[in-house]
Amino acid sequence: MTEPLTARLFAPLALTAIGALVVLILVLAKGDLCPGQRRRISDGLMSVWAVLGLSLMLAVEAQVPVLMLWWGGLTLALGIGVLVYQARLAGKRSLGLSWQVPALVLAAGLGLWLLLRVGPAGIFMLGAGGCVFGQLIMVRAKHRLQAFNVLLPLVGVGCALMFILVLLGITAWHGDAVDLAALVLPFGQLCGAVLLGALVWLWPVFRKEATSAPVLAIATLLIVGALTLGQGIINQLTS
């Protein structure tokens, strides 16, 4: 895998941000939240837009179409604009979800475009990265929806494991056209990062303890790192 790291990071970061956006919007729409929790989780969307912005900067190295860059830039501008306006509201007030609709529509279109670019593995990349990053933002916002501290790790780890299986299937499909020996080390690193990330992420669930932000930050780094390794494998298989 000789392509720059930035080229491999673009899709995992962008799909992680979009997946987390989906998680947080569902929580805001369906969760039983007090005004304080709702405002803190809404403010946490800034982290989503920051990661999406970082992915767009890396997209230049990934040689994505210029239209995708403009699309992502407009999505970012709309999302941040809503949060800047919300910051002017006094107390614990927050804007309704209808304000987020334009950015959400554009983010959904960008996510679909990325899934078409990455392939079937992108679905599980979206799920694994989105769940762990979304939960990190929720924990930092001091949410009280304890069911999500169990549901999100289970769904996210399941997506990460399915990500590995899909990559194995793609590798088998392209087996005659690639050097399989060169993929042994990347697959070993990928499996190690996923298993370690899953252990860190699920450890509070197994012990029935409260999940902390530092633990989730480590799990996020490991899961996103695994997705980046997987993107490198995809690039090598499809080049």
N, C-alpha and C positions, 0 to 999 in steps of 0.2 A: 504494500500500500504506500505508494510514493506521492499521492496527492497531498497538498497542504492540509494541516489540521483544521484550518479555518473552513476549508471546503467541506470537510466531514461534519463540522459542528453546526453548519447552517440549518439543515433540515431537522435534526434532533432538537435544537433550541427552539426553532419556530413552532414545531408541533407540540413541544412541551408547553410553551406559552399558550397556544390555542387550546390545548387540552385542559390546562388549568383554568382558562377563561370559561370554558364550558362548565367545569365543576363549580366554580364560584357563582356563575349566573344561576345554575340550578339550585344552589344553596340559598341564594338571595330570593329566588322565586318561590321555592317550596319550603324552606326552613322556617321554623318557629323562632324568630329572632327578635330580640328587644331592639329599640332604636340605637343603642350604643353598639351592639354587635353588628347590626346592619351597616352602620357608618364605618366601623373599623374594617369590616370585610370589603366594603365598597372602596375604601381608601387603599386596601391591599391590591386592588386591580392595577395600581401604579407599578407594582413589581412585575406583573404580567406584561404590561406595555414596555417596561424597561428591557426585559429579556427578549421580547419580540424586536425591539429596536436594535439590540445587540446582534440578533440573528440577521437582520437586514444589512448591517454593516459587514458581516461576514459573507453575505450573499454575493457581494461583488467578487470576492475571491472564488466563490463557487460558480461564477459565470452563469448566473440565472438570467432569464430574459429581462430586459429593461422594464417591460410592462409589469412584471411581478414586483419589481422594486418600487415602482410608482404606486401600485395597488397596496403594497405593504405600508408604504409611507403615508398614504391617505388614511388607511386603517389606524395607524399609530396616531396620526394627528387628531382624528375624531375621538379616539379613546382617551387620550391625554386631555383634550379640550374639555370633555365632560367632567373629568376629575378636577381640573383646575377651577372650573365653575363651581363644583360641589364644595371645594375648599373654602369658598366664600360664604357658605351657609353657616349660620351661627349654631352653637351647641352640637347636639347629636343628630341633626337633621341630615338626610341624604336624599339624593335625587331618585326618582322612580326608575324602574328598569326600562321604561319606554325611551328614556334619554340614551340608553346604551344600544338601542336597536340599530342605528346606522353603522356603528363600529362592529357590532356583532355580525351583521349581514356580510360586511366586507371581510371580516375575519373568517367567517364560514367559507366564503369563496376562496380565500387564500389557502385555508386548510385543505379544501378539496383539490386545489391546484397542486399542493404539495404531495397529497396522497397519490395523485396521478403520476407525479414525478418520481416518488420513492417506490411505489408499488404496494403490494399487499402488506408487507412488513410495516408500512407507515401507520396502518390502523392501530397496531399494538404499540408502536412508538408513541402515538398520540395518547393512548390509554395509560401506559406506564408512566411516562413523563408528566402527563397532566394530573394524574392522581397524586403523585408524590409532591409535586410543586404546589398543587392546589391545597393539599393538606398542610404543607408548611406555612402557606399564607394564612390559612384558617387558624392554625395554632398560634401564630404570632399575633393574630387579631383577637385571641382569647375567646374563642367561640365556646359554646356550651352544648353543641350538638354531638354528644359522645358517640352516637351510632356511627358517625362518619369516621371516627378514629379506628373503627374496626372495618367498616365497609371499604373505605378507600385503600388501605393496605392490601386487603384480600383481592380486590379488583386489580389494583396496580401490579401486584406480584404475579397474578394470573396472566396479565397482559405481557409482562416481561418474559415469562416462561414461554408463552405462545410466540413471542418475538423470536426466541431462539429456535423454536420448532419450524417456524416459517423460513428462517434463514437456512436451516438444514435442508428443507424441501427445495428452496431455490438453488442451493449448492448442488444437490443431487440432480436437479434438472439441467444444470450447466456443467455437470461433472466432466464431460468429454472435452469441454472447451477451456478449462482452467487448470492451473497447477494446484491440485488438492493439497499437496504437501505444504505449499506456502500459506494455506489457510488454517493449518493446525494450530499454530501459535495464536493468531487472532481469535479463533473460536475458543481456545482455552482461556484467554484473557476475558473474552465476553462472558463466558459461563461463570468464571470466578467473580467478576464484578457484579453480575446479576445475583448470584447466590449470597455474596457478602452483603450487597445492598438489601436483599430480601430479609436476611437475618437481622440486620440493624433496624429495618423498618418494622418487622413483625415482633421484635423482642418485647416492646411494651405491651403488645396485644397478648403475647404468651404469658407474660407476668401480671397481666391485668393492672398495669400501672398507667398513669397519665403520660401521654406522649409529649415530649419536650421539643422545642424548636431546634436546639443543637443536634439532637439525634436525627431529626428529620432533615436537617441541612446536610448531614453526612450521607444519609440515605439518598437524598436528591443528587448529590455529587456522584455517588456510585452508580445510580440508575442512569443518569444522563451520560456518564462516562461509558457505560455499557452500550447505550444507544449510539453513541459516537463510534465506538468500535464496530457495532453492527452496520452503521452507515458506510464505514470504510470497506467492510466485506461486500456490501451491496454494490458499491462503486467498482470494486475489483471484478465482481461477477458480471456486471453489465457493461464494462468498458470494452 
